[in-house]
Amino acid sequence: MISPQKNIAGDSGSRFYGVLALALAAVLFFAPLVPDVRLSRPKLLLLETGLYGLLFAGLAARIYIGKLEIRNSLLLLPLLCYGLLEQLFYFLSPDKIVAVTELKRSLLSLAAYFVAANLIDTEKNRLAVLWAALAGSFLAALYGVLQHSGGIGILDVPHMDRVMSTFGNPIFFAANLVVMLPAAAGLLIASQKRLPKFLLIIFMATAVAALYFTQTRAAYIGLAAAAAVFTVLSMRSNRAKILTLVAIAALFAVFVALTTNIWMRQQQHLLIWRDTLVMWAHYPFAGTGPGTFHIYFPKFASDALRAVWPQGQFIVNDAHNEYIQSLAETGIAGFGIFLWLIIAFGVNTVRTLSRHEGRGRFVIIGLAASCAGLLAQNFFSVDMRFIVSAVYLYICMGLVDSYQEQRIGFGNLPRAGRFAGVALVLCAGAFTFHEVLKPYVAQKTVAAEKNFFDERVLEPAKTIDDLTKLLAQYPDEPLIHEKLGWVYSKERNWPAAIANYTKAAELNPASSGPLNNLGNIHFLTGNRQMAIEFWRRSLERNPDQVDSRLNLATAYYYEGRLKEAVDELKAALARDPGNKKALVMLKQMTE
């Protein structure tokens, strides 16, 4: 039976949940400090392992003590629908290998929300989590400022015009600052002691400087939106609200006027949005499918956009607008749930504030403004698609809901049910961690592999001489020609390699290897169209070649033909489900 509960876990579990809250604080402290490197994504790996570990540990503990309960919130139903719809989209998708990225984002976002909302049971733990997150972001912001100056004194830091700290991209770094600044402002007003106030002022000054140095226009808009929401939620007088909002608008206008060089930087957002809406019009109800934007969009890219960003030179991976991309990929159904979630969060925040008076309510206001800032930034940005920013959004939502007092769930679970439940959670955790680690293991394995053309023959001259003599005796033996082509390829003697592989393919029309290798050579020497032709011919002779399909997918990717690239990767994974190169290429296509 589901019923309201008064205690989150009882006295027996409070100490354990305190440990979990401190573990969450540690994750949020280190997350801004760990580098976010393309493909390997250490920052994301920390968040995934940390949040999933906390989720399963907390869930197992609740089941073990016999009280499986969560905080009651207006967000529960839209969150449930969001998770179920993403899973439904994934299982029905013909493009599962790309849809899995969005499934991963939705599941980690839900984990972030439930961890933040349900593992914090005291104000002390909540403040510990907030201070840890701010401390980590302060160090990241300080590093960003040092990147702008190139270091200080004997401390040498790589100089960057647009700083990115440890986030691998200025936009991602800016998103973190947009989240942290309003939260810090709320904590500043709520704090009564001088030292915390002083530390928060230092953090905010550093973060504002770092945010400016990112030169991220969407983040500037996001911070202004966060300030506006903070004003509306914190001030009682309508007159004071209006005056403050006018002041924010005026200051922002002055800032824009003083930074026109940043605002006039080339961007094609309007063209991308228009073409994305055209794509949505062809799939209005269910969209193209989660995570599929980059493989369907080239078909709808207008001539005006192609003229600025030629398909073979630029790849438009995202719509640079979370709302339009959500509409295009998940249609009215998915977009409607996303809007429902945002509206529910707004209503829920107002209700939560109505039950809290005093200075402590400013912490809630700061967290709500953080969410508003990130959501505003993502009207012009792509950062939530790379998961880390989305995780911070749901953590802030969860922290707001951690103020909820009413809980729902199952109480007094029987002993057998508790042990069975814990065992089930442990199995689910093991499966989840296996899936989480799989792409990282694949990336590490592929990175360690040697390139075919980098491997050298021990005695190339002698090998070529021996094969040439053998060829004089058996001029029509295709294997000798193929072996000679292989040796010449290792020595990067492309004309001789091409001549021998071509002869081998002529002498043995059933052989696919020489054609595949001819494709490799043409690709390496810059003739992608010829490479594609040879790989296609090779696959006509032997459709089960995984390497040829991976090669063809690579060529299609560089040509901007992402749908064809994904089709080849699907075919490769159908023949070799654990192929690590294919898994890494899928990540590369979206990052």
C-alpha positions as CSV (number, residue, x, y, z in Angstrom):
1,M,0.0,0.0,0.0
2,I,1.2,3.5,-0.8
3,S,0.7,6.1,1.9
4,P,2.3,9.2,3.3
5,Q,5.3,8.6,5.5
6,K,6.8,10.9,8.2
7,N,10.3,9.6,8.4
8,I,12.6,9.1,5.5
9,A,14.4,6.1,6.9
10,G,14.1,6.1,10.6
11,D,16.9,6.6,13.1
12,S,18.7,3.4,12.0
13,G,19.3,4.8,8.5
14,S,20.0,8.5,9.2
15,R,23.7,8.1,9.7
16,F,24.1,6.1,6.5
17,Y,22.2,8.7,4.5
18,G,24.5,11.3,6.0
19,V,27.4,9.3,4.6
20,L,25.7,9.2,1.2
21,A,25.1,12.9,1.3
22,L,28.8,13.5,1.9
23,A,29.6,11.2,-1.0
24,L,27.3,13.3,-3.2
25,A,29.1,16.4,-2.0
26,A,32.4,14.7,-3.0
27,V,31.2,13.9,-6.4
28,L,30.0,17.5,-7.0
29,F,33.2,18.9,-5.7
30,F,35.4,16.8,-8.0
31,A,33.2,16.9,-11.1
32,P,34.3,20.5,-12.1
33,L,37.9,19.6,-11.5
34,V,38.1,16.4,-13.6
35,P,38.9,17.2,-17.3
36,D,36.2,16.6,-19.9
37,V,38.0,15.2,-22.9
38,R,36.3,14.5,-26.2
39,L,35.4,10.8,-26.5
40,S,37.0,9.6,-23.3
41,R,34.8,12.0,-21.1
42,P,36.4,11.5,-17.6
43,K,34.1,14.2,-16.1
44,L,31.0,12.3,-17.4
45,L,32.4,9.0,-16.1
46,L,32.8,10.5,-12.6
47,L,29.2,11.7,-12.6
48,E,27.8,8.4,-14.0
49,T,29.7,6.1,-11.6
50,G,29.1,8.5,-8.6
51,L,25.4,9.1,-9.1
52,Y,24.5,5.6,-10.1
53,G,26.5,4.3,-7.2
54,L,24.7,6.6,-4.8
55,L,21.3,5.8,-6.3
56,F,21.7,2.0,-5.9
57,A,23.3,2.3,-2.5
58,G,20.4,4.5,-1.2
59,L,17.8,2.3,-2.8
60,A,19.3,-0.9,-1.4
61,A,19.5,0.7,2.1
62,R,15.8,1.8,2.0
63,I,14.7,-1.7,1.0
64,Y,16.9,-3.3,3.6
65,I,15.4,-1.3,6.5
66,G,11.9,-2.0,5.1
67,K,10.9,1.5,4.0
68,L,10.9,2.1,0.3
69,E,9.9,5.7,0.0
70,I,10.6,8.9,-1.9
71,R,9.7,12.5,-1.5
72,N,6.3,13.5,-2.9
73,S,6.4,16.1,-5.6
74,L,4.6,17.5,-8.6
75,L,7.6,16.5,-10.6
76,L,7.1,12.8,-10.1
77,L,4.5,12.2,-12.8
78,P,6.2,14.2,-15.6
79,L,9.6,12.6,-14.6
80,L,8.0,9.1,-14.8
81,C,6.5,9.9,-18.2
82,Y,9.8,11.3,-19.4
83,G,11.7,8.2,-18.4
84,L,9.1,5.8,-19.8
85,L,8.8,7.7,-23.1
86,E,12.5,7.7,-23.6
87,Q,12.6,4.0,-23.0
88,L,9.7,3.4,-25.4
89,F,11.3,5.6,-28.1
90,Y,14.5,3.6,-27.7
91,F,12.9,0.1,-27.9
92,L,10.8,1.2,-31.0
93,S,13.7,3.1,-32.7
94,P,15.2,1.6,-35.9
95,D,18.3,3.6,-34.9
96,K,19.0,2.2,-31.5
97,I,22.8,2.7,-31.8
98,V,22.2,6.5,-31.8
99,A,19.1,6.5,-29.6
100,V,21.1,5.0,-26.8
101,T,22.8,8.3,-26.2
102,E,19.5,10.0,-25.3
103,L,18.4,7.0,-23.3
104,K,21.6,7.4,-21.3
105,R,21.0,11.1,-20.8
106,S,17.5,10.6,-19.6
107,L,18.4,7.8,-17.1
108,L,21.4,9.7,-15.7
109,S,19.3,12.8,-15.3
110,L,16.6,10.9,-13.5
111,A,19.2,9.3,-11.2
112,A,20.6,12.8,-10.5
113,Y,17.2,14.1,-9.5
114,F,16.3,11.2,-7.3
115,V,19.7,11.2,-5.6
116,A,19.5,14.9,-4.8
117,A,15.9,14.9,-3.8
118,N,15.9,11.8,-1.6
119,L,19.4,11.2,-0.1
120,I,19.5,14.6,1.8
121,D,17.5,14.5,5.0
122,T,18.9,17.4,7.0
123,E,19.7,21.1,6.3
124,K,23.3,20.4,7.3
125,N,23.7,17.7,4.6
126,R,22.1,20.0,2.0
127,L,24.5,22.8,2.8
128,A,27.4,20.4,2.7
129,V,26.4,19.4,-0.8
130,L,25.9,23.0,-2.0
131,W,29.2,24.2,-0.5
132,A,31.1,21.3,-2.0
133,A,29.6,22.0,-5.5
134,L,30.5,25.7,-5.2
135,A,34.0,25.0,-4.0
136,G,34.7,22.7,-6.9
137,S,33.3,25.2,-9.4
138,F,35.3,28.0,-7.7
139,L,38.5,26.2,-8.4
140,A,37.4,25.5,-12.0
141,A,36.5,29.2,-12.4
142,L,39.9,30.3,-11.0
143,Y,41.6,28.0,-13.5
144,G,39.5,29.6,-16.2
145,V,40.6,33.1,-15.2
146,L,44.2,31.9,-15.3
147,Q,43.7,30.5,-18.8
148,H,42.7,34.0,-19.9
149,S,45.9,35.5,-18.5
150,G,48.2,32.5,-19.3
151,G,49.0,32.0,-15.7
152,I,50.4,34.2,-13.0
153,G,54.0,34.5,-11.8
154,I,55.8,31.2,-12.0
155,L,52.4,29.4,-12.5
156,D,52.1,28.7,-16.2
157,V,48.7,28.0,-17.6
158,P,47.8,27.4,-21.4
159,H,46.5,30.8,-22.7
160,M,43.0,30.8,-24.3
161,D,41.0,33.6,-25.8
162,R,37.8,31.8,-24.9
163,V,38.5,30.0,-21.6
164,M,37.0,26.5,-21.0
165,S,38.7,25.5,-17.7
166,T,38.4,21.7,-17.4
167,F,35.2,21.4,-19.4
168,G,36.7,21.0,-22.9
169,N,34.4,23.6,-24.4
170,P,33.7,27.3,-23.4
171,I,29.9,26.7,-23.7
172,F,30.0,23.7,-21.2
173,F,32.1,25.7,-18.8
174,A,29.8,28.7,-19.0
175,A,26.8,26.4,-18.3
176,N,28.3,25.3,-15.1
177,L,28.9,28.9,-14.0
178,V,25.4,29.9,-14.9
179,V,24.1,27.1,-12.6
180,M,26.5,28.0,-9.7
181,L,26.2,31.8,-9.7
182,P,22.4,32.0,-8.7
183,A,22.9,29.2,-6.2
184,A,25.8,31.1,-4.6
185,A,23.7,34.3,-4.6
186,G,20.9,32.5,-2.7
187,L,23.3,31.1,-0.2
188,L,25.0,34.5,0.2
189,I,21.7,36.1,1.3
190,A,20.8,33.1,3.5
191,S,24.1,33.1,5.3
192,Q,24.4,35.2,8.5
193,K,28.1,34.9,9.2
194,R,30.8,37.1,7.7
195,L,33.2,34.4,6.6
196,P,30.7,32.4,4.4
197,K,29.6,35.7,2.9
198,F,33.1,36.7,2.2
199,L,33.9,33.4,0.5
200,L,30.8,33.5,-1.6
201,I,31.5,37.0,-2.8
202,I,35.0,35.9,-3.8
203,F,33.5,32.9,-5.7
204,M,30.9,35.0,-7.4
205,A,33.5,37.6,-8.5
206,T,35.8,34.9,-9.9
207,A,32.9,33.1,-11.6
208,V,31.6,36.3,-13.2
209,A,35.0,37.0,-14.6
210,A,35.4,33.5,-15.9
211,L,32.0,33.6,-17.5
212,Y,32.9,36.8,-19.3
213,F,36.1,35.2,-20.6
214,T,34.1,32.3,-22.0
215,Q,32.6,34.8,-24.5
216,T,29.5,32.6,-24.5
217,R,26.5,34.7,-25.6
218,A,23.9,32.1,-24.6
219,A,25.3,32.0,-21.1
220,Y,25.1,35.7,-20.8
221,I,21.4,35.5,-21.7
222,G,21.0,32.6,-19.3
223,L,22.5,34.6,-16.4
224,A,20.3,37.5,-17.1
225,A,17.3,35.2,-17.1
226,A,18.4,33.7,-13.8
227,A,18.7,37.2,-12.3
228,A,15.2,38.0,-13.5
229,V,13.7,34.8,-11.9
230,F,15.7,35.4,-8.7
231,T,14.1,38.9,-8.6
232,V,10.6,37.7,-9.2
233,L,10.7,35.0,-6.6
234,S,12.5,36.9,-3.9
235,M,10.8,40.3,-3.8
236,R,7.4,40.9,-2.3
237,S,6.6,44.3,-3.8
238,N,5.5,44.4,-7.4
239,R,7.0,47.9,-7.7
240,A,10.3,46.7,-6.5
241,K,10.2,43.7,-8.9
242,I,9.4,45.9,-11.9
243,L,12.2,48.4,-11.1
244,T,14.7,45.6,-10.6
245,L,13.7,43.9,-13.8
246,V,14.1,47.2,-15.7
247,A,17.5,47.7,-14.1
248,I,18.6,44.2,-15.1
249,A,17.4,44.8,-18.7
250,A,19.2,48.2,-18.8
251,L,22.4,46.7,-17.5
252,F,22.2,43.8,-20.0
253,A,21.7,46.3,-22.8
254,V,24.7,48.3,-21.8
255,F,26.7,45.1,-21.5
256,V,25.7,44.1,-25.1
257,A,26.6,47.5,-26.4
258,L,30.1,47.2,-24.8
259,T,30.7,43.7,-26.1
260,T,29.5,44.0,-29.7
261,N,32.5,42.1,-30.9
262,I,31.2,39.0,-29.1
263,W,27.6,39.4,-30.2
264,M,28.5,40.0,-33.8
265,R,30.5,36.8,-34.1
266,Q,29.2,34.6,-37.0
267,Q,26.5,32.1,-36.2
268,Q,23.8,30.5,-38.2
269,H,21.3,29.6,-35.5
270,L,18.3,31.0,-37.3
271,L,19.0,29.0,-40.4
272,I,19.5,25.8,-38.4
273,W,16.3,26.4,-36.4
274,R,14.3,27.1,-39.6
275,D,15.6,23.9,-41.2
276,T,15.0,21.9,-38.0
277,L,11.4,23.0,-38.0
278,V,11.0,21.9,-41.6
279,M,12.4,18.5,-40.5
280,W,9.9,18.4,-37.6
281,A,7.0,19.2,-40.0
282,H,7.8,15.9,-41.7
283,Y,7.7,13.9,-38.4
284,P,5.3,16.0,-36.3
285,F,4.0,13.5,-33.7
286,A,6.8,11.3,-32.7
287,G,9.8,13.1,-34.4
288,T,12.7,11.4,-36.0
289,G,13.7,9.6,-32.8
290,P,15.9,10.5,-29.8
291,G,19.5,11.2,-30.7
292,T,18.8,11.1,-34.5
293,F,19.1,14.8,-35.3
294,H,22.5,14.6,-36.9
295,I,21.6,11.7,-39.2
296,Y,18.3,13.2,-40.5
297,F,19.2,16.9,-40.6
298,P,21.5,16.9,-43.7
299,K,18.5,15.9,-45.8
300,F,16.7,19.1,-44.7
301,A,19.6,21.5,-44.6
302,S,18.7,24.4,-46.9
303,D,20.9,25.7,-49.7
304,A,21.4,28.9,-47.6
305,L,22.9,26.9,-44.8
306,R,25.0,24.7,-47.1
307,A,26.4,27.8,-48.7
308,V,27.7,28.9,-45.3
309,W,28.6,25.5,-43.9
310,P,29.3,23.1,-46.8
311,Q,28.2,19.5,-46.0
312,G,31.6,18.0,-46.6
313,Q,33.4,20.5,-44.4
314,F,31.0,21.1,-41.5
315,I,28.7,18.8,-39.6
316,V,25.6,20.2,-37.8
317,N,25.3,17.7,-34.9
318,D,22.6,19.7,-33.0
319,A,20.0,22.3,-33.5
320,H,21.6,24.7,-31.0
321,N,18.2,25.0,-29.3
322,E,17.2,22.3,-26.8
323,Y,13.5,23.0,-27.3
324,I,13.4,22.9,-31.1
325,Q,15.7,19.8,-31.1
326,S,13.4,18.1,-28.6
327,L,10.5,18.8,-30.8
328,A,12.2,17.5,-33.9
329,E,13.5,14.3,-32.3
330,T,10.6,13.4,-30.1
331,G,7.7,15.2,-31.7
332,I,4.8,16.7,-29.9
333,A,4.7,13.8,-27.4
334,G,8.2,14.2,-26.1
335,F,8.3,18.0,-26.3
336,G,5.0,18.2,-24.5
337,I,6.4,16.1,-21.6
338,F,9.5,18.3,-21.5
339,L,7.4,21.5,-21.2
340,W,5.1,19.8,-18.6
341,L,8.2,19.0,-16.5
342,I,9.4,22.6,-16.7
343,I,6.0,24.0,-15.8
344,A,5.6,21.5,-12.9
345,F,8.9,22.5,-11.6
346,G,7.9,26.2,-11.6
347,V,4.6,25.5,-9.8
348,N,6.3,23.2,-7.4
349,T,9.0,25.8,-6.6
350,V,6.3,28.5,-5.8
351,R,4.5,26.0,-3.5
352,T,7.7,25.1,-1.8
353,L,8.5,28.7,-1.2
354,S,5.1,29.4,0.3
355,R,5.9,26.9,3.0
356,H,9.3,28.4,3.9
357,E,9.9,31.8,5.5
358,G,13.1,33.5,6.6
359,R,16.5,33.7,5.0
360,G,16.7,30.0,4.3
361,R,14.1,30.4,1.4
362,F,16.8,32.2,-0.6
363,V,18.6,28.9,-1.0
364,I,15.5,27.5,-2.8
365,I,15.2,30.7,-4.9
366,G,18.9,30.4,-5.9
367,L,18.5,26.8,-7.0
368,A,15.3,27.6,-8.9
369,A,17.1,30.6,-10.6
370,S,20.0,28.2,-11.5
371,C,17.5,26.0,-13.3
372,A,15.9,28.9,-15.1
373,G,19.3,30.2,-16.2
374,L,20.4,26.9,-17.7
375,L,17.0,26.4,-19.4
376,A,17.3,29.9,-20.9
377,Q,20.8,29.3,-22.1
378,N,19.7,26.1,-23.8
379,F,17.3,28.1,-26.0
380,F,20.4,29.1,-27.8
381,S,22.9,26.4,-26.9
382,V,23.6,22.7,-27.2
383,D,25.3,22.0,-23.9
384,M,22.5,19.9,-22.3
385,R,22.9,17.4,-25.2
386,F,26.4,16.5,-23.8
387,I,24.8,15.3,-20.6
388,V,26.9,17.0,-17.9
389,S,24.8,20.2,-18.0
390,A,21.6,18.2,-18.0
391,V,22.8,16.4,-14.9
392,Y,23.3,19.7,-13.1
393,L,19.8,20.8,-14.0
394,Y,18.2,17.7,-12.5
395,I,20.4,17.9,-9.4
396,C,19.2,21.5,-8.8
397,M,15.6,20.3,-9.3
398,G,16.2,17.5,-6.9
399,L,17.7,19.9,-4.3
400,V,14.6,22.0,-4.4
401,D,12.5,19.0,-3.9
402,S,14.7,17.9,-0.9
403,Y,12.8,20.6,1.0
404,Q,9.6,18.5,0.6
405,E,8.4,17.0,3.8
406,Q,5.7,14.6,2.6
407,R,6.9,11.2,1.3
408,I,5.2,8.3,-0.4
409,G,6.2,4.7,-0.6
410,F,5.9,1.2,0.8
411,G,6.5,0.6,4.5
412,N,7.1,-2.5,6.6
413,L,8.4,-4.7,3.8
414,P,8.7,-8.4,4.8
415,R,12.1,-9.8,5.5
416,A,12.1,-12.1,2.4
417,G,11.0,-9.2,0.2
418,R,13.8,-7.0,1.6
419,F,16.5,-9.5,0.8
420,A,15.0,-10.2,-2.6
421,G,14.8,-6.5,-3.3
422,V,18.4,-5.8,-2.2
423,A,19.6,-8.7,-4.5
424,L,17.6,-7.2,-7.4
425,V,19.1,-3.8,-6.8
426,L,22.6,-5.2,-6.7
427,C,22.0,-7.1,-10.0
428,A,20.6,-3.9,-11.6
429,G,23.6,-2.0,-10.3
430,A,26.1,-4.5,-11.8
431,F,24.3,-4.4,-15.2
432,T,24.2,-0.6,-15.1
433,F,27.9,-0.2,-14.3
434,H,28.8,-2.7,-17.1
435,E,26.8,-0.6,-19.6
436,V,28.3,2.6,-18.3
437,L,31.9,1.4,-18.5
438,K,31.5,-0.3,-21.9
439,P,32.1,2.8,-24.1
440,Y,35.0,4.0,-22.0
441,V,36.7,0.6,-22.2
442,A,36.1,0.6,-26.0
443,Q,37.7,4.0,-26.3
444,K,40.7,3.0,-24.3
445,T,41.1,-0.2,-26.4
446,V,40.8,1.6,-29.7
447,A,43.2,4.4,-28.7
448,A,45.8,1.8,-27.8
449,E,45.6,0.1,-31.2
450,K,48.3,0.8,-33.8
451,N,47.3,2.2,-37.2
452,F,47.8,-0.3,-40.0
453,F,50.0,2.0,-42.0
454,D,52.2,2.8,-38.9
455,E,53.3,-0.8,-38.6
456,R,56.6,-1.4,-40.5
457,V,58.0,-4.5,-42.3
458,L,61.2,-5.7,-40.7
459,E,63.2,-6.0,-43.9
460,P,61.0,-4.3,-46.6
461,A,63.6,-4.3,-49.4
462,K,64.4,-8.0,-49.0
463,T,60.7,-8.9,-48.7
464,I,59.9,-6.9,-51.9
465,D,62.9,-8.6,-53.7
466,D,61.8,-12.1,-52.7
467,L,58.2,-11.5,-53.7
468,T,59.2,-9.9,-57.1
469,K,61.3,-13.0,-57.9
470,L,58.4,-15.2,-56.9
471,L,56.1,-13.2,-59.1
472,A,58.3,-13.7,-62.1
473,Q,57.7,-17.4,-61.7
474,Y,53.9,-17.1,-61.0
475,P,52.8,-13.8,-62.7
476,D,49.1,-14.6,-62.4
477,E,49.1,-15.5,-58.7
478,P,46.8,-13.0,-57.0
479,L,48.1,-13.7,-53.5
480,I,51.6,-12.6,-54.5
481,H,50.3,-9.3,-55.9
482,E,48.2,-8.8,-52.8
483,K,51.2,-9.5,-50.5
484,L,53.3,-7.0,-52.6
485,G,50.6,-4.4,-52.3
486,W,50.6,-5.0,-48.5
487,V,54.4,-4.4,-48.2
488,Y,54.3,-1.3,-50.5
489,S,51.5,0.1,-48.4
490,K,53.5,-0.3,-45.2
491,E,56.3,1.6,-47.0
492,R,53.8,4.2,-48.2
493,N,54.7,3.6,-51.8
494,W,51.2,4.3,-53.0
495,P,51.5,3.9,-56.8
496,A,53.2,0.4,-56.4
497,A,50.7,-0.6,-53.8
498,I,47.7,0.5,-55.9
499,A,49.1,-1.3,-59.0
500,N,49.5,-4.6,-57.1
501,Y,46.2,-4.5,-55.3
502,T,44.4,-3.7,-58.6
503,K,46.1,-6.6,-60.3
504,A,45.2,-8.9,-57.4
505,A,41.5,-7.8,-57.6
506,E,41.5,-8.5,-61.4
507,L,43.0,-11.9,-61.0
508,N,40.7,-13.0,-58.2
509,P,37.2,-11.5,-58.8
510,A,35.9,-13.2,-55.6
511,S,38.4,-11.6,-53.3
512,S,37.3,-8.6,-51.3
513,G,40.5,-7.8,-49.5
514,P,42.4,-6.0,-52.3
515,L,39.4,-3.7,-52.9
516,N,39.2,-2.9,-49.2
517,N,42.8,-2.0,-49.1
518,L,42.5,0.1,-52.3
519,G,39.8,2.0,-50.4
520,N,42.1,2.5,-47.5
521,I,44.9,3.9,-49.6
522,H,42.6,6.3,-51.5
523,F,41.1,7.5,-48.2
524,L,44.5,8.1,-46.7
525,T,45.7,10.1,-49.8
526,G,42.6,12.3,-49.7
527,N,40.4,10.8,-52.4
528,R,37.3,10.0,-50.3
529,Q,35.0,9.4,-53.2
530,M,37.3,6.8,-54.8
531,A,37.7,5.2,-51.4
532,I,33.9,5.0,-51.0
533,E,33.6,3.3,-54.4
534,F,36.2,0.7,-53.6
535,W,34.7,-0.1,-50.2
536,R,31.3,-0.5,-51.8
537,R,32.7,-2.9,-54.4
538,S,34.5,-4.8,-51.6
539,L,31.2,-5.2,-49.7
540,E,29.5,-6.4,-52.9
541,R,31.9,-9.3,-52.9
542,N,31.7,-10.0,-49.2
543,P,28.9,-8.2,-47.3
544,D,30.1,-9.6,-43.9
545,Q,33.3,-7.6,-43.8
546,V,33.1,-5.5,-40.6
547,D,36.3,-3.5,-41.4
548,S,35.0,-2.4,-44.8
549,R,31.8,-1.2,-43.2
550,L,33.7,0.7,-40.5
551,N,35.9,2.3,-43.2
552,L,32.8,3.2,-45.3
553,A,31.1,4.7,-42.2
554,T,34.2,6.8,-41.6
555,A,34.2,8.1,-45.1
556,Y,30.5,8.9,-45.0
557,Y,31.1,10.8,-41.7
558,Y,33.7,13.0,-43.2
559,E,31.5,13.6,-46.2
560,G,28.7,14.8,-43.9
561,R,26.5,11.8,-44.9
562,L,25.7,10.8,-41.3
563,K,22.6,8.7,-42.1
564,E,24.6,6.5,-44.4
565,A,27.4,6.3,-41.8
566,V,25.0,5.2,-39.1
567,D,23.5,2.5,-41.4
568,E,27.0,1.1,-42.0
569,L,27.7,1.1,-38.2
570,K,24.4,-0.7,-37.6
571,A,25.3,-3.3,-40.2
572,A,28.8,-3.7,-38.6
573,L,27.3,-4.1,-35.1
574,A,24.8,-6.6,-36.3
575,R,27.7,-8.8,-37.4
576,D,29.9,-8.0,-34.4
577,P,27.8,-6.6,-31.5
578,G,30.8,-5.8,-29.3
579,N,32.9,-4.0,-31.9
580,K,34.8,-1.3,-30.1
581,K,35.6,0.8,-33.1
582,A,32.0,1.1,-34.0
583,L,31.1,2.1,-30.5
584,V,33.8,4.8,-30.5
585,M,32.7,6.1,-33.9
586,L,29.2,6.5,-32.7
587,K,30.4,8.7,-29.8
588,Q,32.6,10.6,-32.3
589,M,29.6,11.4,-34.5
590,T,27.8,13.2,-31.7
591,E,30.7,14.8,-30.0
